């Protein structure tokens, strides 16, 4: 009703950039596919606040020191949108915290193209990858 939002977490490691992906459980829409953590916004909640809340509910506490790098908005209707944020974190984190998540993995941006992706995430991924590549020129 109020829209939805998600977060693609990114961390810089000596070997290069790693991106968190979440495998959706059979109880979630398009279960078994890979996506980012996220979900419905609450009344009056900003997209970023809602995305971070949903992520913490699904994959655990977000490390302090995170930084927003950019976002992509999918707006199929005038009164509803899904905003996906790219957020840099200082370290890997995450695990399945509830029935919505089967697994969490940290992969290279290039590896995401080989995964079975949620349709919405697949559509947003080229723009999200562009944000990642502009923020972190050496991505793979």
Residue pairs with C-beta under 8 A, 6 or more apart in sequence:
1 40
2 40
2 41
2 42
2 43
2 45
3 40
3 41
3 47
3 80
3 81
3 82
3 83
4 38
4 39
4 40
4 41
4 50
4 81
4 82
4 83
5 38
5 39
5 41
5 47
5 48
5 50
5 51
5 54
5 82
5 83
5 84
5 85
6 35
6 36
6 37
6 38
6 39
6 51
6 54
6 55
6 82
6 83
6 84
6 85
6 121
7 36
7 37
7 38
7 51
7 52
7 54
7 55
7 84
7 85
7 86
7 87
8 19
8 20
8 36
8 84
8 85
8 86
8 87
8 128
8 132
9 19
9 20
9 36
9 37
9 55
9 62
9 66
9 87
9 88
9 89
9 93
9 94
10 17
10 18
10 19
10 20
10 69
10 86
10 87
10 88
10 89
10 132
10 135
10 136
11 17
11 18
11 20
11 88
11 89
11 90
11 91
11 92
11 106
12 88
12 136
16 108
16 138
16 139
16 140
17 108
17 109
17 132
17 136
17 138
17 139
17 140
18 92
18 106
18 107
18 108
19 106
19 107
19 108
19 109
19 112
19 132
20 36
20 37
20 59
20 92
20 94
20 104
20 105
20 106
21 34
21 35
21 36
21 104
21 105
21 106
21 107
21 112
21 115
22 34
22 35
22 36
22 37
22 58
22 59
22 94
22 101
22 103
22 104
23 32
23 33
23 34
23 101
23 102
23 103
23 104
23 105
24 30
24 31
24 32
24 33
24 34
24 35
24 100
24 101
24 102
24 118
25 31
25 96
25 99
25 100
25 101
25 102
26 32
26 102
27 99
27 100
28 99
28 100
28 101
29 118
30 118
30 119
31 102
32 102
32 116
33 116
33 117
33 118
33 119
33 121
34 105
34 112
34 115
34 116
34 117
34 118
34 121
35 117
35 118
35 120
35 121
36 55
36 84
36 121
37 51
37 54
37 55
37 58
37 59
37 94
37 101
38 51
38 54
38 55
38 58
38 82
38 84
39 50
39 54
39 57
39 58
39 100
40 50
40 54
41 47
41 50
42 50
42 53
45 53
47 71
47 81
47 83
47 85
48 68
48 71
48 83
48 85
51 83
51 84
51 85
52 62
52 87
55 62
56 62
57 97
57 98
58 96
58 97
58 98
58 100
58 101
59 93
59 94
59 95
59 96
59 97
59 101
59 104
60 93
60 94
60 95
60 97
61 93
62 87
62 89
62 93
63 89
63 90
63 91
63 93
64 90
65 89
65 90
66 87
66 88
66 89
66 90
67 87
67 88
68 85
68 86
68 87
69 85
69 86
69 87
69 88
69 131
69 132
69 135
70 85
70 86
70 131
70 134
70 135
71 83
71 84
71 85
71 86
71 131
72 83
72 84
72 124
72 127
72 128
72 131
73 81
73 82
73 83
73 84
74 81
74 82
74 83
74 84
74 120
74 123
74 124
75 81
75 82
82 120
84 121
84 124
84 128
86 128
86 131
86 132
86 135
88 135
92 106
94 104
95 104
96 102
96 103
96 104
107 115
108 139
108 140
109 129
109 132
109 133
109 139
109 140
110 139
110 140
112 125
112 129
113 125
117 125
129 139
132 139
133 139
